[in-house]
Amino acid sequence: MAKFNKTLYQCTQCGGSSPKWQGQCPHCGEWNTLTETVAAPAPAANARYQSWTAQTQPVQQLSQVQAAEVPREPSGIEELDRVLGGGIVKGAVVLLGGDPGIGKSTLLLQALSAIGSTRKVLYVSGEESPQQIALRASRLAVDAARVRLLSEIRLESILATLQTEMPEVAVIDSIQTLYSDQVTSAPGSVSQVRECAAQLTRMAKQSGITIILVGHVTKEGSLAGPRVLEHIVDTVLYFEGDSHSSYRMIRAIKNRFGAANELGVFAMTDRGLKGVSNPSAIFLSSYRDDVSGSCVLVTQEGSRPLLVEVQALVDDAHGFQPKRLTVGLEQNRLAMLMAVLNRHAGIACFDQDVFLNAVGGVKINEPAADLAVILAMVSSLRNKSLPEKLVVFGEVGLSGEVRPVTRGQERLKEAAKLGFERAIVPAANKPRQAIDGLEVIGVERLSEAVEYCARR
């Protein structure tokens, strides 16, 4: 009698397995994430485990380990180096995710062409044919002679090629297309993605090859496959921004060799992605200070302060339930700020439709945007513009206090450099020495900021 393989159901979010299908994953609690797969044979799994544990390292004192700075090599693209923390690290594994067509393959092909002038590089494509990649290289006007190309999706063949070629930098486009002979499930499944990523990471650490993995994203914007994929790699980068816009942003979500939350800004041109050295000027290119509901925020993205326009539209609700919608800002925090505005400034918006937008497609997660959001809502509600050439930042607490934020001095200097003349900031962030051309108003309570804008 033929022996049938055992069927399991694995979660696409956490990678946990269940013997039968369930609507909710018993491990992470997510709904409708269990997919059918075939369990890998036990002998093969044991063989792989033994090969991993065969090479053990001796135990040593932490004080005996020589600590040294990690050497970095430039990628040839300044904004990409900023997000990576200064450049490419030998033996690191980088995961780059983003929506289809946003520019992942374009950026990496440009980077490999720049790196290939001094080092050996390899581009492994599992989605496009060599002819398609050649057409893209011709369109981008990059030096195709610097890039070695392999069209393959079988993991064992890719590992053998990496051992033979020994490039310094290799790109795998994409990790969801690879499959291993040791796993019986289809390419793109949880088992295949996890196994391929683990094998490639092991290869990178042993050989010193820098491997860049391209990852697909789901409808929710997260990387397709198990969350363990983000824990395996050293650096996780996400493309942000609207694919219909000419600007793209890359944010570092995780970086073992540098600071997280760094942001790189690129402009999409007919010759590929070009780095933007002054993104604040782009975000404020269409800003007008004579319209209501508009406020300029100084946010901190990693080591760089950015000036972003926050727009608010507050209008009478015409339905039974008032609408609350945010783009680029946290929606749950909006409800809290509206309650604080009502309680401590006497301005009620409970019967109003409120819409918020961060211009330029940038996503703002830090609480320093609280004060700018509130002043933009007040300006729209009163249909009165804020004072001219004004910038704002500060966190608002539930008791109506305005709390200080980090790197206030750098934010103010960036605002003064771009020609702004007034700044409303937390009192604790007010500099001791005056900044040329910038009047700084320090406030301790939300009501003080609202009253100041009403008087102007």
C-alpha positions in Angstrom: 0.0 0.0 0.0 1.3 3.4 -0.9 2.4 5.7 2.0 0.8 9.1 2.0 2.6 12.2 3.3 1.2 13.8 6.4 -0.8 17.0 5.8 -0.4 20.0 8.1 -1.8 23.4 8.3 0.7 26.2 8.8 0.1 29.8 9.8 1.3 32.4 7.3 1.9 34.9 10.1 3.8 33.1 12.8 4.7 29.8 11.1 2.9 27.6 13.7 1.4 24.3 12.6 -1.8 22.6 13.4 -3.0 19.0 12.5 -6.3 20.3 11.2 -7.7 23.4 9.7 -9.1 26.1 12.1 -10.5 29.5 11.5 -8.1 31.0 14.1 -4.4 30.2 14.5 -4.0 28.6 17.9 -0.5 30.1 18.2 -0.8 33.8 17.3 -4.6 34.2 17.3 -4.8 35.6 13.7 -7.9 34.6 11.6 -7.9 32.8 8.3 -4.1 32.4 8.1 -3.8 28.5 8.2 -2.8 27.1 4.8 -2.5 23.4 3.9 1.0 22.0 3.4 2.8 18.7 3.4 5.1 17.9 6.3 8.7 17.4 5.5 10.0 13.9 6.1 11.5 13.4 9.6 14.9 11.9 8.5 15.7 14.8 6.3 14.9 17.3 9.0 17.0 15.3 11.5 19.9 15.3 9.0 19.7 19.0 8.6 19.6 19.5 12.3 22.7 17.3 12.8 24.6 19.2 10.1 23.8 22.5 11.8 24.9 21.3 15.3 28.0 19.5 14.0 30.1 22.7 14.0 30.1 23.9 17.6 32.0 26.9 19.0 33.9 26.8 22.3 32.5 28.7 25.3 34.5 31.9 26.1 34.4 34.8 28.4 32.7 37.9 27.0 35.6 40.0 28.2 37.9 38.0 26.0 36.0 38.9 22.8 37.7 41.6 20.8 35.1 44.3 20.1 35.7 46.2 16.9 33.8 48.5 14.6 32.0 46.7 11.8 33.6 47.8 8.5 31.2 49.1 5.9 31.4 49.4 2.1 29.4 52.1 0.3 26.7 50.9 -2.1 27.1 53.8 -4.5 23.7 55.2 -3.5 23.9 57.7 -0.7 20.3 57.4 0.5 20.5 53.6 0.6 23.7 53.8 2.7 21.9 56.1 5.1 19.1 53.5 5.6 21.7 50.7 6.0 23.5 52.6 8.7 26.5 53.7 6.7 26.9 51.0 4.1 27.0 47.3 3.4 28.3 45.0 6.1 30.2 41.8 5.1 28.2 38.7 5.8 25.0 40.6 6.6 21.5 39.5 5.4 19.2 42.3 4.3 15.5 41.9 3.6 13.9 44.5 1.3 10.1 44.5 1.1 7.6 46.6 -0.8 4.5 46.6 -3.0 4.7 45.3 -6.6 6.2 47.8 -9.0 7.4 50.2 -6.4 11.1 49.9 -7.4 12.7 47.1 -5.5 14.4 45.4 -8.5 15.3 48.8 -10.0 17.1 50.0 -7.0 19.0 46.8 -6.4 20.1 46.6 -10.0 21.4 50.2 -9.8 23.2 49.3 -6.5 24.8 46.2 -7.9 26.0 48.1 -11.0 27.7 50.7 -8.7 29.2 48.0 -6.4 30.3 45.9 -9.3 32.9 48.6 -10.3 35.1 47.5 -7.4 33.7 44.2 -6.2 32.2 41.0 -7.5 28.4 40.9 -7.5 25.7 38.3 -8.4 22.0 38.9 -9.3 19.8 35.8 -8.8 16.4 36.2 -10.5 13.6 33.9 -9.8 10.8 36.0 -11.3 12.2 37.6 -14.5 14.0 36.2 -17.4 17.6 37.3 -18.3 16.1 39.2 -21.3 13.8 41.2 -19.1 16.6 42.2 -16.7 18.8 43.2 -19.7 16.0 45.5 -20.9 15.8 47.1 -17.5 19.5 47.6 -17.4 19.4 49.2 -20.8 16.6 51.5 -19.7 18.5 52.5 -16.6 21.7 53.0 -18.5 23.7 51.0 -16.0 26.9 49.1 -16.8 25.6 45.6 -17.4 29.1 44.2 -17.7 29.7 44.7 -14.0 26.7 42.4 -12.9 26.8 38.6 -13.1 23.3 37.1 -13.6 21.8 33.7 -12.6 18.2 32.8 -13.4 17.3 30.0 -10.9 14.8 29.2 -8.3 16.2 25.9 -6.9 17.9 26.6 -3.6 20.5 23.9 -3.8 21.7 25.2 -7.2 21.9 28.7 -5.9 24.0 27.7 -2.9 26.3 25.7 -5.2 26.7 28.8 -7.5 27.5 31.0 -4.5 30.2 28.6 -3.3 31.7 28.5 -6.8 31.4 32.2 -7.7 32.0 33.6 -4.2 30.6 37.1 -4.9 30.9 39.8 -2.2 27.3 40.9 -2.7 24.4 38.7 -3.9 20.8 39.7 -4.5 18.0 37.1 -4.4 14.9 38.3 -6.2 12.7 37.1 -4.6 12.7 34.8 -1.6 9.1 33.7 -2.2 10.0 32.1 -5.6 12.7 29.8 -4.2 12.2 26.1 -3.3 14.3 23.5 -1.6 14.4 19.8 -2.4 14.3 19.0 1.3 10.9 20.6 1.7 7.9 19.1 -0.1 5.6 22.1 0.0 5.2 24.5 -2.9 7.4 27.6 -3.5 6.2 30.6 -1.4 4.7 28.5 1.4 5.7 29.1 5.0 8.0 26.0 5.1 9.8 26.9 1.9 10.3 30.6 2.8 11.6 29.8 6.2 13.9 27.0 5.1 15.4 29.0 2.1 15.9 32.0 4.3 17.6 30.0 7.0 20.0 28.2 4.5 20.9 31.5 2.8 21.6 33.2 6.1 23.8 30.3 7.2 25.7 30.6 3.9 26.2 34.3 4.4 27.5 33.9 7.9 30.0 31.2 6.9 31.3 32.7 3.7 31.0 36.4 4.4 28.8 37.1 1.4 26.4 40.0 1.8 23.0 38.6 0.7 20.0 40.9 -0.1 16.6 39.2 -0.1 13.6 40.7 -1.9 10.3 40.0 -0.2 6.7 40.3 -1.3 4.1 42.0 0.9 0.5 41.1 1.6 -2.6 43.3 1.2 -2.0 44.6 4.8 1.4 45.8 3.8 3.4 43.2 5.8 6.0 40.8 4.4 4.4 37.6 3.0 5.5 34.6 4.9 6.1 33.9 8.6 7.2 36.6 10.9 10.2 34.5 11.8 11.6 35.7 8.5 12.2 39.1 9.9 13.9 37.6 13.0 16.3 35.6 10.9 17.8 38.4 8.9 20.0 41.3 10.1 18.3 44.2 8.5 14.7 44.8 7.4 13.9 47.6 5.0 10.4 48.6 3.7 9.4 50.7 0.7 6.9 53.3 1.6 4.9 55.9 -0.4 2.3 55.8 -3.0 3.3 53.8 -6.1 1.5 56.5 -8.2 3.7 59.2 -6.8 7.2 60.0 -8.2 8.8 59.7 -4.8 9.7 56.6 -2.8 10.8 56.2 0.7 12.7 53.3 2.4 12.5 52.9 6.1 14.7 50.7 8.3 12.4 48.6 10.6 15.3 46.6 12.0 19.0 46.9 11.8 21.6 45.0 13.8 24.4 47.1 12.5 22.9 50.6 12.7 20.0 52.7 13.9 16.4 51.7 13.1 13.7 54.0 11.7 16.2 55.7 9.3 14.5 57.0 6.2 15.8 57.3 2.7 14.0 59.4 0.1 14.2 58.7 -3.6 12.7 60.2 -6.7 11.6 57.9 -9.5 12.9 59.1 -12.9 13.2 57.6 -16.4 16.8 56.5 -15.4 15.7 54.8 -12.1 15.7 55.9 -8.5 17.7 59.0 -7.6 18.4 59.9 -4.0 16.9 63.2 -2.6 19.3 65.1 -0.4 16.7 67.6 0.9 13.4 65.8 1.3 11.9 68.6 3.5 11.8 70.9 0.4 9.9 68.2 -1.5 7.3 67.7 1.3 6.8 71.5 1.5 6.9 72.2 -2.3 3.1 72.9 -2.5 2.7 74.3 1.0 0.7 77.5 1.5 0.5 79.2 4.9 -2.6 81.3 4.1 -5.0 78.4 4.1 -6.8 76.9 7.1 -6.3 73.4 8.3 -2.5 73.3 7.4 0.3 73.1 9.9 4.0 72.3 9.4 5.5 69.6 11.7 9.2 69.0 12.4 9.5 65.2 12.7 12.6 63.2 13.4 13.3 60.2 11.2 16.3 58.4 12.5 19.2 60.9 12.5 17.5 63.4 10.1 14.8 66.0 11.0 12.1 66.4 8.3 9.5 69.1 7.8 6.2 67.7 6.8 2.9 69.4 6.2 0.0 68.1 8.2 -3.5 68.8 6.7 -6.8 68.6 8.6 -10.3 68.9 7.4 -13.0 69.3 10.1 -16.6 69.6 8.7 -20.1 69.0 10.0 -21.1 65.3 10.0 -23.9 64.6 7.6 -24.3 61.0 8.7 -25.4 59.2 11.9 -21.8 58.4 12.8 -19.0 61.1 12.3 -16.1 59.9 10.2 -12.5 59.7 11.4 -9.9 59.1 8.7 -6.1 59.5 8.8 -3.5 59.0 6.1 0.1 58.7 7.2 -0.9 59.2 10.9 -2.1 56.9 13.7 -5.9 56.8 13.7 -6.3 55.6 17.3 -4.3 58.5 18.6 -6.7 60.9 16.8 -9.5 59.9 19.1 -7.4 60.6 22.1 -6.3 64.0 20.9 -9.9 65.0 20.2 -10.8 64.1 23.8 -7.9 66.2 25.1 -8.8 69.1 22.9 -12.4 69.0 24.2 -11.5 68.6 27.9 -8.5 71.0 28.2 -9.1 73.6 25.5 -12.9 73.7 25.4 -13.1 72.9 21.6 -15.5 70.0 20.8 -15.3 68.0 17.6 -17.4 65.0 18.6 -20.1 66.0 16.0 -17.6 66.7 13.2 -16.1 64.7 10.4 -12.3 64.8 10.9 -9.8 63.9 8.1 -6.1 64.0 8.5 -3.3 63.7 5.9 0.5 63.8 6.0 1.5 65.3 2.7 4.0 63.5 0.6 3.1 59.9 1.5 5.3 59.8 4.6 4.2 57.8 7.6 4.5 59.6 11.0 4.6 57.4 14.0 6.2 59.5 16.7 4.1 61.4 19.3 5.8 64.7 18.5 3.1 65.2 15.9 0.4 65.6 18.5 0.6 69.4 18.8 0.7 69.9 15.0 -2.4 67.7 14.5 -4.4 69.5 17.2 -3.5 73.0 15.8 -4.4 71.9 12.3 -7.8 70.7 13.5 -8.4 73.9 15.3 -7.4 75.9 12.3 -9.8 74.0 10.0 -12.7 74.1 12.5 -12.4 77.9 12.9 -11.6 78.3 9.2 -8.7 80.5 10.1 -5.1 80.0 9.0 -2.2 79.7 11.4 0.5 82.4 11.7 2.8 82.7 8.8 6.0 80.7 8.6 5.2 78.7 11.7 6.5 75.2 12.6 5.2 73.0 15.5 6.2 69.9 17.4 5.4 68.5 20.8 3.7 65.5 22.5 0.4 66.2 24.2 -0.5 64.3 27.4 -4.0 63.3 28.6 -3.9 66.0 31.2 -3.3 68.7 28.6 0.4 69.2 29.2 2.8 69.6 26.3 5.7 67.2 26.8 9.3 67.6 25.4 10.6 65.4 22.5 14.0 64.3 21.6 16.5 66.3 19.5 14.6 69.6 19.8 17.6 71.7 19.0 18.2 69.9 15.7 14.6 70.3 14.7 14.6 74.0 15.3 17.9 74.5 13.3 16.4 72.6 10.4 13.3 74.8 10.5 15.4 78.0 10.6 17.5 76.8 7.7 14.3 76.4 5.5 13.2 80.0 6.3 10.6 79.5 9.0 10.4 82.4 11.5 8.2 81.1 14.4 8.1 77.8 16.3 5.7 76.5 18.9 7.5 73.9 21.0 7.3 72.4 24.5 8.8 74.7 27.1 11.4 72.1 28.0 12.6 72.1 24.4 13.1 75.9 24.2 16.8 76.5 23.6 18.9 78.6 26.0 20.5 80.4 23.2 18.5 82.2 20.5 18.5 80.8 17.0 19.1 83.4 14.3 15.9 84.3 12.5 13.6 82.0 14.5 11.2 83.1 17.3 10.6 80.1 19.6 7.5 80.1 21.7 7.6 77.6 24.6 4.3 76.3 25.9 3.5 74.0 28.9 -0.2 73.5 28.3 -2.2 72.8 25.2 -4.5 75.8 25.9 -1.5 78.2 25.6 -0.7 77.0 22.1 -4.4 77.3 21.0 -4.6 80.8 22.5 -1.4 82.0 20.9 -2.7 80.9 17.4 -6.1 82.5 18.1 -4.4 85.9 18.8 -2.3 86.0 15.7 
